Amino acid sequence: MDRADAAALKLCVAYSPHARAVDCVDLQLPAGATLADAVRASGLLERHPGIELESAKVGIWGKAATLDTPLRDGDRVELYRPLFVDPKEARRLRYRSHRERVKKG
């Protein structure tokens, strides 16, 4: 392994365009790369034209981060899509629907 390989960061950039689907890209970037560098290099912006990088919510391993956050080897960069329904409300609706089915059946 030469020095260039040792200084390279191996990471994953993930985006879920809709429920139960994940587009995940494995990358190798030079040391010092930022979260924005990883998203741009992943090709996700081209495959999912609805993503606006400057206003997108992003994070690393489920924790919110900014586009200028420096990356570390093994990071999982994540792009978050906007929620249309509050998760608590969605859970309530599922429970209510299940309860009504149980009463009928």
C-alpha positions in Angstrom: 0.0 0.0 0.0 1.5 3.4 -1.0 1.0 6.7 0.8 -1.7 7.8 -1.6 -3.8 4.8 -0.7 -3.2 5.3 3.0 -4.4 8.9 2.8 -7.6 8.0 0.9 -10.9 7.9 2.6 -13.3 5.1 1.9 -16.9 6.1 2.6 -20.5 5.6 1.5 -23.0 8.3 0.3 -26.6 7.3 0.8 -30.0 8.7 -0.3 -33.5 7.3 0.0 -35.6 8.6 -2.9 -38.7 7.0 -1.4 -39.7 4.5 1.3 -37.9 1.1 1.3 -35.4 2.3 -1.4 -31.8 3.4 -0.8 -29.3 4.5 -3.4 -25.9 4.0 -1.8 -22.6 4.8 -3.5 -19.2 3.6 -2.2 -16.4 6.2 -2.8 -12.7 6.7 -2.3 -11.8 10.4 -1.8 -8.6 12.1 -0.8 -7.9 13.1 2.8 -9.4 16.4 3.6 -12.6 15.9 1.5 -15.8 17.5 2.8 -19.3 16.2 3.0 -20.2 18.4 -0.1 -17.2 16.8 -2.0 -18.6 13.4 -1.3 -22.1 14.2 -2.4 -20.9 15.8 -5.7 -18.5 12.8 -6.4 -21.3 10.2 -5.7 -23.4 11.1 -8.8 -26.5 11.2 -6.7 -27.3 14.8 -7.7 -27.4 13.7 -11.4 -29.5 10.6 -10.7 -31.9 12.4 -8.5 -32.4 15.9 -10.0 -34.9 16.9 -7.2 -32.0 17.2 -4.7 -30.8 20.8 -4.2 -27.5 20.4 -2.4 -27.4 23.9 -0.9 -30.7 23.4 0.9 -30.7 19.7 1.5 -30.5 18.3 5.0 -27.4 16.2 5.3 -25.7 14.1 8.0 -23.1 11.5 8.9 -24.2 8.3 10.4 -27.6 9.7 11.3 -26.3 12.9 12.9 -26.9 16.3 11.3 -23.9 17.9 9.7 -23.0 20.8 7.4 -21.7 20.6 3.9 -18.2 21.8 5.0 -17.8 19.0 7.5 -14.5 17.2 7.0 -14.9 13.5 6.5 -13.2 10.5 8.1 -12.4 7.1 6.8 -15.5 4.8 7.0 -18.1 7.6 7.3 -21.6 7.1 5.9 -22.8 10.4 4.4 -26.6 10.7 4.2 -28.9 13.0 2.3 -32.3 13.3 3.9 -35.5 13.9 2.0 -38.2 16.1 3.5 -40.9 14.4 5.5 -44.4 14.9 4.3 -46.0 13.5 7.5 -44.8 13.8 11.0 -43.5 10.4 12.1 -45.6 10.5 15.3 -48.7 11.3 13.4 -48.0 8.5 10.9 -47.6 6.0 13.7 -50.9 7.2 15.2 -52.7 6.7 11.9 -51.2 3.2 11.4 -52.3 2.2 14.9 -55.8 3.6 14.4 -56.1 1.7 11.1 -54.9 -1.5 12.7 -57.3 -1.1 15.6 -60.3 -0.6 13.3 -59.4 -3.7 11.3 -59.1 -5.8 14.5 -62.6 -4.6 15.6 -64.2 -5.6 12.3 -62.5 -8.9 11.9 
